[in-house]
Amino acid sequence: MTRKSYERTQPREVYLNQRFLERKIRENLLSNRLNRPFVDEVRLIGSLASEQFGVFYEPELKHLHHPKYASDVDLLITGDEAYPVPTEWGEGRPFIFFDVYNLGTLSDIKGVRNNVHEIETWVYLPSQADQPPRLTENILEKMRMEQDPRLDFKTRKEWLNWQLKNHRNRIWYQK
């Protein structure tokens, strides 16, 4: 399987000092929004893990809810099912393999533009590891057109293993 169709890169101005910014963002999120009993493990994925975190030259208009002006902070969270999802995270939206929660935007982190970087969390629940993906006809059609390798996965655990093997990620926290 290749990553060609899965990874899409929006042209951007990449921040300098990516590792420094990652550390500041990590400290901020772990001490505030992610400091919850539900959180069993946090992995950084996406552009910050790939050191391509920045502000887009042009807004990304293909986003579902609104134009996107900058990289997201993408986190893969393994939930401890002995606890509920934190209510302050709001309502999650079902996605193909996980529920996605938007935890707001970054602010007050020196060196990072305020309120343009959304914090997106993909929540993985071990009890749902063997469940199939949630695929609507629209999603299926798009994935077929793009020859998306995720079409081959039968369970959420398969996708998780592929994601971790094929994309940069770093463990930020483990219980």
C-alpha positions as CSV (number, residue, x, y, z in Angstrom):
1,M,0.0,0.0,0.0
2,T,1.2,3.4,-0.8
3,R,0.6,6.7,0.9
4,K,0.3,8.6,-2.4
5,S,-3.5,9.0,-2.3
6,Y,-3.8,9.2,1.4
7,E,-1.5,12.1,2.2
8,R,-2.5,15.5,0.8
9,T,-0.3,18.5,1.3
10,Q,-1.7,22.0,1.3
11,P,1.1,24.5,0.4
12,R,2.0,26.4,3.5
13,E,4.5,28.6,5.3
14,V,6.1,26.2,7.7
15,Y,7.0,27.6,11.2
16,L,10.6,27.6,12.2
17,N,11.6,25.6,15.3
18,Q,9.1,22.8,14.8
19,R,10.4,20.7,17.7
20,F,10.3,23.7,20.1
21,L,6.7,24.5,19.0
22,E,5.7,20.9,19.4
23,R,7.1,20.9,23.0
24,K,5.2,24.1,23.8
25,I,1.9,22.8,22.3
26,R,2.4,19.4,24.0
27,E,2.9,21.0,27.4
28,N,-0.2,23.3,26.9
29,L,-2.5,20.5,25.8
30,L,-1.4,17.9,28.3
31,S,-1.8,20.3,31.2
32,N,-5.2,21.6,30.1
33,R,-7.5,19.9,27.6
34,L,-6.0,16.4,27.7
35,N,-5.4,16.0,31.4
36,R,-8.4,13.7,31.9
37,P,-8.9,10.2,33.3
38,F,-10.4,9.1,29.9
39,V,-7.0,9.7,28.1
40,D,-5.0,6.5,28.2
41,E,-2.5,7.4,25.4
42,V,-1.9,10.4,23.2
43,R,0.0,10.1,19.9
44,L,0.9,13.1,17.7
45,I,0.2,12.5,14.1
46,G,-0.2,14.8,11.0
47,S,1.8,17.8,10.0
48,L,3.3,18.6,13.4
49,A,4.7,15.1,13.7
50,S,6.1,15.5,10.1
51,E,7.5,18.9,11.0
52,Q,5.3,20.6,8.3
53,F,3.2,22.6,10.8
54,G,2.3,26.1,9.5
55,V,-0.1,28.5,7.9
56,F,-1.6,27.9,4.5
57,Y,-0.8,30.3,1.6
58,E,-4.4,29.9,0.4
59,P,-7.4,28.7,2.5
60,E,-8.3,25.0,2.0
61,L,-11.9,25.1,0.8
62,K,-12.6,21.3,0.7
63,H,-13.0,21.2,4.5
64,L,-16.6,20.2,5.4
65,H,-17.6,23.0,7.8
66,H,-15.5,26.0,6.9
67,P,-12.3,27.1,5.2
68,K,-9.2,26.0,6.8
69,Y,-6.3,28.5,7.1
70,A,-3.6,26.5,8.9
71,S,-2.4,23.0,9.9
72,D,-4.4,21.2,12.5
73,V,-2.8,19.7,15.6
74,D,-3.8,16.0,14.9
75,L,-3.9,13.7,17.9
76,L,-4.7,10.0,18.1
77,I,-6.1,9.3,21.5
78,T,-6.7,5.8,23.0
79,G,-9.5,6.1,25.4
80,D,-9.8,4.3,28.8
81,E,-13.3,3.0,28.6
82,A,-13.6,2.9,32.4
83,Y,-14.2,6.7,32.1
84,P,-16.6,8.7,29.9
85,V,-15.3,11.0,27.1
86,P,-14.8,14.4,28.7
87,T,-18.0,16.5,28.3
88,E,-16.0,19.6,27.6
89,W,-14.8,17.9,24.4
90,G,-18.3,18.3,23.1
91,E,-20.0,16.0,20.7
92,G,-17.8,13.8,18.6
93,R,-18.6,13.2,14.9
94,P,-18.4,9.7,13.6
95,F,-15.7,9.2,11.0
96,I,-14.7,6.2,9.0
97,F,-12.6,4.5,11.7
98,F,-13.0,6.7,14.9
99,D,-15.0,9.4,16.4
100,V,-13.4,12.8,15.9
101,Y,-13.5,15.6,18.5
102,N,-12.6,19.2,17.8
103,L,-11.0,20.6,21.0
104,G,-11.0,24.2,19.8
105,T,-8.0,26.2,18.6
106,L,-4.5,26.9,19.9
107,S,-4.0,30.2,21.5
108,D,-1.4,31.9,23.8
109,I,1.5,29.8,22.6
110,K,4.5,32.0,21.7
111,G,5.5,31.6,18.1
112,V,2.2,30.2,16.9
113,R,-0.6,32.3,15.3
114,N,-3.6,32.5,17.6
115,N,-6.9,30.8,16.9
116,V,-6.2,29.3,13.4
117,H,-4.8,25.9,14.4
118,E,-7.6,23.5,15.3
119,I,-7.0,20.7,17.6
120,E,-8.5,17.5,16.1
121,T,-8.6,14.3,18.1
122,W,-9.3,10.8,16.7
123,V,-10.5,8.7,19.6
124,Y,-9.8,5.0,19.4
125,L,-11.6,2.7,21.8
126,P,-10.1,-0.8,22.2
127,S,-13.5,-2.4,22.6
128,Q,-14.3,-1.3,19.0
129,A,-11.0,-2.6,17.5
130,D,-12.8,-5.4,15.5
131,Q,-15.6,-3.2,14.3
132,P,-15.8,-2.4,10.6
133,P,-15.3,1.1,9.3
134,R,-18.3,3.4,8.8
135,L,-18.5,4.0,5.1
136,T,-21.2,6.0,3.3
137,E,-21.7,5.7,-0.4
138,N,-20.1,9.2,-0.8
139,I,-17.0,8.2,1.2
140,L,-16.7,4.9,-0.6
141,E,-16.9,6.6,-4.0
142,K,-14.3,9.2,-3.1
143,M,-12.0,6.5,-1.7
144,R,-12.4,4.4,-4.9
145,M,-11.6,7.4,-7.1
146,E,-8.5,8.1,-5.1
147,Q,-7.5,4.5,-4.8
148,D,-7.3,4.9,-1.1
149,P,-5.5,2.0,0.5
150,R,-7.8,2.2,3.5
151,L,-10.5,0.5,1.4
152,D,-8.7,-2.8,2.1
153,F,-9.1,-2.6,5.9
154,K,-11.9,-4.6,7.5
155,T,-11.4,-3.4,11.1
156,R,-10.5,-0.2,13.0
157,K,-7.5,-2.0,14.5
158,E,-6.1,-2.7,11.0
159,W,-6.3,1.0,10.1
160,L,-4.7,2.0,13.4
161,N,-1.8,-0.4,12.8
162,W,-1.3,0.8,9.2
163,Q,-1.4,4.5,10.4
164,L,1.2,4.0,13.0
165,K,3.4,1.9,10.7
166,N,3.2,4.3,7.6
167,H,3.0,7.8,9.1
168,R,5.2,9.7,11.5
169,N,3.8,9.7,15.0
170,R,5.2,10.3,18.4
171,I,3.8,9.2,21.8
172,W,3.1,12.3,23.8
173,Y,1.6,10.5,26.8
174,Q,0.9,7.0,28.2
175,K,-0.7,6.0,31.5
